[in-house]
Amino acid sequence: MKVTKSQLKQIIKEEIAADPALRSAIDNLASKIDSLDVSIDYLTSAITGEDAFSIGLSQKATGRMQTTPTRITVDENDSGETENEN
C-alpha cells in the first residue's frame, strides 16, 4: 500500500490529536528547541560581534544557512610596508 504525502500528514494529525500526552511531549520538545536556538544566537553573537537579535531576524528572513559578513580588522600602526632586516 502506497501512502501519499497528504495521507501521511492526515494520519500524523490524527495520532497527535488522539494522544494528549504525545501532543504535550511535542510541544515541550518544540519549546526546548526554540530556547536552544536563542542560546546559539547569543553564542554566535559573542563570537562574531554581531547583535544576537539581528542574527535571529536574519535567520528567519533568509534561513539557517545565512552567512555572516566577514570582518576585517586593520592595525592603524601598520603602514603596509615590510621591514628590511639588513
N, CA, C and O atoms as a GROMACS GRO file, in nm:
protein
  344
    1MET      N    1   0.084  -0.119   0.000
    1MET     CA    2   0.000   0.000   0.000
    1MET      C    3   0.088   0.124   0.000
    1MET      O    4   0.176   0.140   0.085
    2LYS      N    5   0.065   0.211  -0.093
    2LYS     CA    6   0.141   0.334  -0.103
    2LYS      C    7   0.061   0.446  -0.036
    2LYS      O    8  -0.059   0.461  -0.058
    3VAL      N    9   0.130   0.524   0.048
    3VAL     CA   10   0.067   0.634   0.120
    3VAL      C   11   0.118   0.765   0.062
    3VAL      O   12   0.239   0.786   0.051
    4THR      N   13   0.026   0.853   0.026
    4THR     CA   14   0.065   0.983  -0.028
    4THR      C   15   0.106   1.077   0.085
    4THR      O   16   0.080   1.050   0.203
    5LYS      N   17   0.168   1.184   0.048
    5LYS     CA   18   0.214   1.282   0.146
    5LYS      C   19   0.096   1.340   0.225
    5LYS      O   20   0.104   1.354   0.347
    6SER      N   21  -0.012   1.371   0.158
    6SER     CA   22  -0.129   1.428   0.225
    6SER      C   23  -0.194   1.325   0.318
    6SER      O   24  -0.242   1.361   0.426
    7GLN      N   25  -0.195   1.198   0.278
    7GLN     CA   26  -0.249   1.094   0.365
    7GLN      C   27  -0.162   1.077   0.489
    7GLN      O   28  -0.214   1.060   0.600
    8LEU      N   29  -0.031   1.082   0.471
    8LEU     CA   30   0.061   1.070   0.584
    8LEU      C   31   0.042   1.185   0.682
    8LEU      O   32   0.040   1.164   0.803
    9LYS      N   33   0.027   1.306   0.629
    9LYS     CA   34   0.001   1.421   0.716
    9LYS      C   35  -0.127   1.403   0.796
    9LYS      O   36  -0.132   1.434   0.915
   10GLN      N   37  -0.230   1.352   0.731
   10GLN     CA   38  -0.358   1.331   0.798
   10GLN      C   39  -0.345   1.225   0.908
   10GLN      O   40  -0.401   1.242   1.016
   11ILE      N   41  -0.273   1.118   0.882
   11ILE     CA   42  -0.251   1.013   0.982
   11ILE      C   43  -0.177   1.069   1.103
   11ILE      O   44  -0.214   1.041   1.217
   12ILE      N   45  -0.074   1.149   1.077
   12ILE     CA   46   0.004   1.208   1.187
   12ILE      C   47  -0.083   1.302   1.269
   12ILE      O   48  -0.078   1.300   1.392
   13LYS      N   49  -0.163   1.385   1.203
   13LYS     CA   50  -0.253   1.477   1.274
   13LYS      C   51  -0.351   1.400   1.362
   13LYS      O   52  -0.376   1.439   1.476
   14GLU      N   53  -0.405   1.292   1.310
   14GLU     CA   54  -0.500   1.211   1.387
   14GLU      C   55  -0.433   1.148   1.508
   14GLU      O   56  -0.492   1.144   1.616
   15GLU      N   57  -0.311   1.098   1.491
   15GLU     CA   58  -0.239   1.036   1.603
   15GLU      C   59  -0.206   1.137   1.712
   15GLU      O   60  -0.218   1.108   1.831
   16ILE      N   61  -0.166   1.256   1.671
   16ILE     CA   62  -0.134   1.361   1.768
   16ILE      C   63  -0.260   1.404   1.842
   16ILE      O   64  -0.257   1.423   1.964
   17ALA      N   65  -0.370   1.420   1.770
   17ALA     CA   66  -0.495   1.463   1.832
   17ALA      C   67  -0.550   1.357   1.927
   17ALA      O   68  -0.613   1.390   2.027
   18ALA      N   69  -0.525   1.229   1.898
   18ALA     CA   70  -0.578   1.120   1.979
   18ALA      C   71  -0.500   1.099   2.109
   18ALA      O   72  -0.552   1.037   2.202
   19ASP      N   73  -0.379   1.149   2.117
   19ASP     CA   74  -0.295   1.124   2.235
   19ASP      C   75  -0.248   1.257   2.294
   19ASP      O   76  -0.151   1.315   2.244
   20PRO      N   77  -0.313   1.306   2.401
   20PRO     CA   78  -0.274   1.433   2.462
   20PRO      C   79  -0.131   1.431   2.518
   20PRO      O   80  -0.063   1.534   2.518
   21ALA      N   81  -0.086   1.317   2.566
   21ALA     CA   82   0.050   1.307   2.619
   21ALA      C   83   0.153   1.326   2.508
   21ALA      O   84   0.256   1.390   2.528
   22LEU      N   85   0.123   1.272   2.390
   22LEU     CA   86   0.212   1.289   2.276
   22LEU      C   87   0.216   1.436   2.235
   22LEU      O   88   0.323   1.490   2.206
   23ARG      N   89   0.100   1.500   2.231
   23ARG     CA   90   0.093   1.643   2.196
   23ARG      C   91   0.173   1.726   2.296
   23ARG      O   92   0.247   1.817   2.257
   24SER      N   93   0.158   1.695   2.423
   24SER     CA   94   0.231   1.767   2.528
   24SER      C   95   0.382   1.748   2.512
   24SER      O   96   0.459   1.843   2.526
   25ALA      N   97   0.424   1.626   2.482
   25ALA     CA   98   0.567   1.598   2.464
   25ALA      C   99   0.622   1.673   2.343
   25ALA      O  100   0.734   1.725   2.349
   26ILE      N  101   0.546   1.678   2.235
   26ILE     CA  102   0.589   1.750   2.114
   26ILE      C  103   0.600   1.900   2.143
   26ILE      O  104   0.696   1.964   2.102
   27ASP      N  105   0.501   1.956   2.214
   27ASP     CA  106   0.504   2.098   2.249
   27ASP      C  107   0.623   2.130   2.338
   27ASP      O  108   0.690   2.232   2.319
   28ASN      N  109   0.650   2.042   2.435
   28ASN     CA  110   0.763   2.061   2.526
   28ASN      C  111   0.895   2.057   2.450
   28ASN      O  112   0.983   2.140   2.472
   29LEU      N  113   0.909   1.962   2.361
   29LEU     CA  114   1.030   1.950   2.280
   29LEU      C  115   1.048   2.071   2.190
   29LEU      O  116   1.160   2.121   2.175
   30ALA      N  117   0.940   2.118   2.130
   30ALA     CA  118   0.948   2.235   2.042
   30ALA      C  119   0.993   2.359   2.118
   30ALA      O  120   1.071   2.438   2.066
   31SER      N  121   0.944   2.376   2.241
   31SER     CA  122   0.985   2.493   2.320
   31SER      C  123   1.132   2.484   2.360
   31SER      O  124   1.201   2.585   2.367
   32LYS      N  125   1.180   2.362   2.386
   32LYS     CA  126   1.322   2.343   2.418
   32LYS      C  127   1.410   2.376   2.298
   32LYS      O  128   1.516   2.436   2.313
   33ILE      N  129   1.366   2.338   2.180
   33ILE     CA  130   1.442   2.367   2.058
   33ILE      C  131   1.447   2.517   2.033
   33ILE      O  132   1.551   2.570   1.996
   34ASP      N  133   1.335   2.587   2.055
   34ASP     CA  134   1.333   2.733   2.039
   34ASP      C  135   1.428   2.798   2.137
   34ASP      O  136   1.500   2.892   2.102
   35SER      N  137   1.430   2.749   2.260
   35SER     CA  138   1.520   2.803   2.362
   35SER      C  139   1.666   2.779   2.324
   35SER      O  140   1.750   2.867   2.342
   36LEU      N  141   1.694   2.662   2.272
   36LEU     CA  142   1.830   2.629   2.229
   36LEU      C  143   1.873   2.719   2.114
   36LEU      O  144   1.988   2.763   2.108
   37ASP      N  145   1.782   2.746   2.022
   37ASP     CA  146   1.812   2.832   1.908
   37ASP      C  147   1.850   2.972   1.954
   37ASP      O  148   1.944   3.032   1.901
   38VAL      N  149   1.777   3.024   2.052
   38VAL     CA  150   1.808   3.158   2.105
   38VAL      C  151   1.945   3.156   2.172
   38VAL      O  152   2.023   3.250   2.158
   39SER      N  153   1.975   3.049   2.246
   39SER     CA  154   2.106   3.038   2.312
   39SER      C  155   2.219   3.035   2.210
   39SER      O  156   2.324   3.097   2.231
   40ILE      N  157   2.198   2.965   2.101
   40ILE     CA  158   2.300   2.958   1.996
   40ILE      C  159   2.318   3.094   1.930
   40ILE      O  160   2.429   3.132   1.893
   41ASP      N  161   2.208   3.169   1.914
   41ASP     CA  162   2.219   3.305   1.859
   41ASP      C  163   2.306   3.392   1.948
   41ASP      O  164   2.387   3.470   1.897
   42TYR      N  165   2.291   3.382   2.080
   42TYR     CA  166   2.375   3.460   2.171
   42TYR      C  167   2.520   3.415   2.167
   42TYR      O  168   2.611   3.497   2.175
   43LEU      N  169   2.543   3.285   2.155
   43LEU     CA  170   2.679   3.234   2.143
   43LEU      C  171   2.743   3.285   2.014
   43LEU      O  172   2.858   3.327   2.014
   44THR      N  173   2.668   3.280   1.905
   44THR     CA  174   2.717   3.332   1.777
   44THR      C  175   2.748   3.480   1.787
   44THR      O  176   2.847   3.527   1.732
   45SER      N  177   2.664   3.552   1.858
   45SER     CA  178   2.684   3.695   1.878
   45SER      C  179   2.815   3.722   1.952
   45SER      O  180   2.890   3.814   1.916
   46ALA      N  181   2.842   3.643   2.054
   46ALA     CA  182   2.965   3.661   2.130
   46ALA      C  183   3.089   3.636   2.045
   46ALA      O  184   3.192   3.700   2.064
   47ILE      N  185   3.079   3.542   1.953
   47ILE     CA  186   3.194   3.508   1.869
   47ILE      C  187   3.213   3.608   1.756
   47ILE      O  188   3.325   3.649   1.728
   48THR      N  189   3.104   3.646   1.690
   48THR     CA  190   3.115   3.730   1.570
   48THR      C  191   3.108   3.880   1.598
   48THR      O  192   3.153   3.960   1.518
   49GLY      N  193   3.051   3.916   1.714
   49GLY     CA  194   3.035   4.057   1.744
   49GLY      C  195   2.907   4.116   1.687
   49GLY      O  196   2.877   4.233   1.709
   50GLU      N  197   2.832   4.036   1.614
   50GLU     CA  198   2.705   4.081   1.557
   50GLU      C  199   2.596   4.072   1.665
   50GLU      O  200   2.606   3.989   1.755
   51ASP      N  201   2.495   4.157   1.656
   51ASP     CA  202   2.387   4.160   1.753
   51ASP      C  203   2.305   4.031   1.747
   51ASP      O  204   2.268   3.987   1.638
   52ALA      N  205   2.276   3.970   1.865
   52ALA     CA  206   2.202   3.844   1.869
   52ALA      C  207   2.062   3.859   1.810
   52ALA      O  208   2.013   3.768   1.743
   53PHE      N  209   1.998   3.973   1.833
   53PHE     CA  210   1.864   3.996   1.779
   53PHE      C  211   1.866   3.998   1.627
   53PHE      O  212   1.779   3.941   1.562
   54SER      N  213   1.967   4.065   1.570
   54SER     CA  214   1.975   4.072   1.423
   54SER      C  215   2.011   3.936   1.364
   54SER      O  216   1.972   3.905   1.251
   55ILE      N  217   2.085   3.854   1.438
   55ILE     CA  218   2.116   3.719   1.391
   55ILE      C  219   1.986   3.640   1.380
   55ILE      O  220   1.961   3.573   1.279
   56GLY      N  221   1.902   3.647   1.484
   56GLY     CA  222   1.775   3.577   1.481
   56GLY      C  223   1.685   3.625   1.370
   56GLY      O  224   1.621   3.544   1.302
   57LEU      N  225   1.679   3.756   1.350
   57LEU     CA  226   1.595   3.811   1.243
   57LEU      C  227   1.643   3.768   1.105
   57LEU      O  228   1.563   3.731   1.019
   58SER      N  229   1.774   3.774   1.083
   58SER     CA  230   1.826   3.738   0.951
   58SER      C  231   1.807   3.590   0.923
   58SER      O  232   1.787   3.550   0.808
   59GLN      N  233   1.814   3.506   1.028
   59GLN     CA  234   1.789   3.364   1.008
   59GLN      C  235   1.644   3.339   0.971
   59GLN      O  236   1.615   3.255   0.886
   60LYS      N  237   1.553   3.413   1.034
   60LYS     CA  238   1.412   3.397   0.999
   60LYS      C  239   1.385   3.444   0.857
   60LYS      O  240   1.301   3.388   0.787
   61ALA      N  241   1.456   3.548   0.814
   61ALA     CA  242   1.434   3.604   0.681
   61ALA      C  243   1.500   3.522   0.571
   61ALA      O  244   1.442   3.502   0.464
   62THR      N  245   1.623   3.474   0.597
   62THR     CA  246   1.699   3.408   0.491
   62THR      C  247   1.727   3.261   0.516
   62THR      O  248   1.783   3.194   0.429
   63GLY      N  249   1.688   3.210   0.630
   63GLY     CA  250   1.711   3.068   0.659
   63GLY      C  251   1.833   3.046   0.746
   63GLY      O  252   1.909   3.140   0.774
   64ARG      N  253   1.852   2.925   0.788
   64ARG     CA  254   1.959   2.890   0.881
   64ARG      C  255   2.098   2.895   0.818
   64ARG      O  256   2.197   2.905   0.890
   65MET      N  257   2.107   2.889   0.689
   65MET     CA  258   2.238   2.887   0.624
   65MET      C  259   2.288   3.027   0.591
   65MET      O  260   2.382   3.044   0.512
   66GLN      N  261   2.226   3.127   0.651
   66GLN     CA  262   2.266   3.266   0.628
   66GLN      C  263   2.410   3.283   0.676
   66GLN      O  264   2.445   3.237   0.785
   67THR      N  265   2.492   3.349   0.597
   67THR     CA  266   2.631   3.370   0.635
   67THR      C  267   2.647   3.509   0.694
   67THR      O  268   2.577   3.603   0.656
   68THR      N  269   2.738   3.519   0.787
   68THR     CA  270   2.765   3.649   0.847
   68THR      C  271   2.872   3.720   0.767
   68THR      O  272   2.957   3.656   0.706
   69PRO      N  273   2.869   3.850   0.766
   69PRO     CA  274   2.971   3.923   0.692
   69PRO      C  275   3.108   3.902   0.755
   69PRO      O  276   3.120   3.892   0.878
   70THR      N  277   3.209   3.896   0.674
   70THR     CA  278   3.345   3.881   0.722
   70THR      C  279   3.395   4.015   0.772
   70THR      O  280   3.385   4.117   0.704
   71ARG      N  281   3.450   4.013   0.893
   71ARG     CA  282   3.503   4.137   0.949
   71ARG      C  283   3.654   4.140   0.932
   71ARG      O  284   3.723   4.043   0.961
   72ILE      N  285   3.701   4.251   0.886
   72ILE     CA  286   3.845   4.269   0.866
   72ILE      C  287   3.889   4.378   0.961
   72ILE      O  288   3.834   4.488   0.962
   73THR      N  289   3.990   4.346   1.042
   73THR     CA  290   4.043   4.448   1.131
   73THR      C  291   4.173   4.501   1.073
   73THR      O  292   4.255   4.426   1.020
   74VAL      N  293   4.191   4.629   1.083
   74VAL     CA  294   4.309   4.694   1.029
   74VAL      C  295   4.388   4.752   1.145
   74VAL      O  296   4.336   4.826   1.228
   75ASP      N  297   4.514   4.717   1.150
   75ASP     CA  298   4.602   4.771   1.252
   75ASP      C  299   4.644   4.911   1.207
   75ASP      O  300   4.710   4.925   1.104
   76GLU      N  301   4.607   5.014   1.283
   76GLU     CA  302   4.636   5.151   1.245
   76GLU      C  303   4.786   5.181   1.247
   76GLU      O  304   4.831   5.276   1.183
   77ASN      N  305   4.862   5.102   1.321
   77ASN     CA  306   5.007   5.124   1.328
   77ASN      C  307   5.082   5.058   1.214
   77ASN      O  308   5.201   5.081   1.196
   78ASP      N  309   5.013   4.976   1.137
   78ASP     CA  310   5.077   4.903   1.028
   78ASP      C  311   5.072   4.991   0.902
   78ASP      O  312   4.964   5.029   0.857
   79SER      N  313   5.189   5.022   0.848
   79SER     CA  314   5.196   5.108   0.729
   79SER      C  315   5.180   5.028   0.601
   79SER      O  316   5.168   5.085   0.493
   80GLY      N  317   5.180   4.894   0.613
   80GLY     CA  318   5.165   4.811   0.496
   80GLY      C  319   5.298   4.775   0.434
   80GLY      O  320   5.304   4.693   0.342
   81GLU      N  321   5.407   4.835   0.483
   81GLU     CA  322   5.539   4.807   0.429
   81GLU      C  323   5.605   4.699   0.513
   81GLU      O  324   5.581   4.691   0.634
   82THR      N  325   5.687   4.618   0.451
   82THR     CA  326   5.759   4.514   0.524
   82THR      C  327   5.893   4.573   0.567
   82THR      O  328   5.952   4.657   0.498
   83GLU      N  329   5.939   4.526   0.682
   83GLU     CA  330   6.066   4.577   0.734
   83GLU      C  331   6.180   4.499   0.671
   83GLU      O  332   6.169   4.378   0.650
   84ASN      N  333   6.288   4.568   0.641
   84ASN     CA  334   6.408   4.506   0.588
   84ASN      C  335   6.498   4.473   0.707
   84ASN      O  336   6.528   4.561   0.788
   85GLU      N  337   6.539   4.349   0.719
   85GLU     CA  338   6.616   4.309   0.834
   85GLU      C  339   6.764   4.339   0.817
   85GLU      O  340   6.841   4.305   0.907
   86ASN      N  341   6.809   4.397   0.713
   86ASN     CA  342   6.953   4.430   0.692
   86ASN      C  343   6.992   4.552   0.766
   86ASN      O  344   7.108   4.593   0.759
   0.00000   0.00000   0.00000
